Amino acid sequence: MTTYKEIQEYIKKKYGYTVKTCWIAHMKEICGLPVNEAPNREDSDTRTNPCPIDKQEVIKEAFIYFKMI
């Protein structure tokens, strides 16, 4: 399974910016991929840092690159 760090490195190299791990988790949830709940998450029903709309396609493209979807 691909790690969040690998996804971040891929996006950094290809697009020049780093995405937050919470954005990756949110996109995994949107795409129907399994997500472990972070131990520091305050409320399991809401996200304090959802993935911005303009970053969603980039993360989804990384999922496709790593054959996650």
C-alpha positions as CSV (number, residue, x, y, z in Angstrom):
1,M,0.0,0.0,0.0
2,T,1.2,3.5,-0.8
3,T,2.0,5.7,2.1
4,Y,0.9,9.3,2.6
5,K,4.6,10.3,2.5
6,E,5.0,8.8,-1.0
7,I,1.9,10.6,-2.2
8,Q,3.2,13.9,-0.8
9,E,6.6,13.4,-2.4
10,Y,5.0,12.6,-5.8
11,I,2.8,15.7,-5.7
12,K,5.7,17.9,-4.5
13,K,7.9,16.6,-7.3
14,K,5.3,16.9,-10.1
15,Y,3.4,20.1,-9.0
16,G,5.8,21.9,-6.6
17,Y,3.7,22.0,-3.5
18,T,3.0,19.8,-0.5
19,V,-0.4,18.5,0.4
20,K,-1.5,17.9,3.9
21,T,-2.1,14.4,5.1
22,C,-5.6,15.3,6.3
23,W,-6.4,16.3,2.6
24,I,-5.1,12.9,1.5
25,A,-7.3,11.1,4.1
26,H,-10.3,13.2,3.0
27,M,-9.8,12.3,-0.6
28,K,-9.4,8.6,0.3
29,E,-12.8,8.9,2.1
30,I,-14.3,10.6,-1.0
31,C,-12.9,7.9,-3.3
32,G,-14.2,5.1,-1.1
33,L,-10.7,3.9,0.0
34,P,-10.2,2.6,3.5
35,V,-9.1,5.2,6.0
36,N,-7.8,4.7,9.5
37,E,-9.0,7.2,12.1
38,A,-6.2,9.4,13.5
39,P,-5.8,9.2,17.2
40,N,-5.8,13.0,17.6
41,R,-9.0,13.5,15.6
42,E,-11.5,15.3,17.8
43,D,-14.8,14.3,16.1
44,S,-15.1,11.3,13.9
45,D,-18.1,12.9,12.0
46,T,-16.6,16.2,10.9
47,R,-13.4,17.3,9.3
48,T,-11.6,20.5,10.5
49,N,-9.4,20.6,7.4
50,P,-11.2,19.2,4.4
51,C,-9.4,19.0,1.1
52,P,-9.7,22.2,-1.0
53,I,-11.6,21.8,-4.2
54,D,-8.5,22.9,-6.3
55,K,-6.3,20.2,-4.7
56,Q,-8.7,17.3,-5.1
57,E,-7.9,16.4,-8.7
58,V,-4.2,16.5,-8.0
59,I,-4.6,14.0,-5.2
60,K,-6.9,11.8,-7.2
61,E,-4.4,11.8,-10.0
62,A,-1.8,10.6,-7.5
63,F,-4.1,7.8,-6.4
64,I,-4.4,6.7,-10.1
65,Y,-0.6,6.9,-10.5
66,F,-0.1,4.6,-7.5
67,K,-2.9,2.3,-8.7
68,M,-5.0,2.9,-5.6
69,I,-8.1,3.5,-7.7
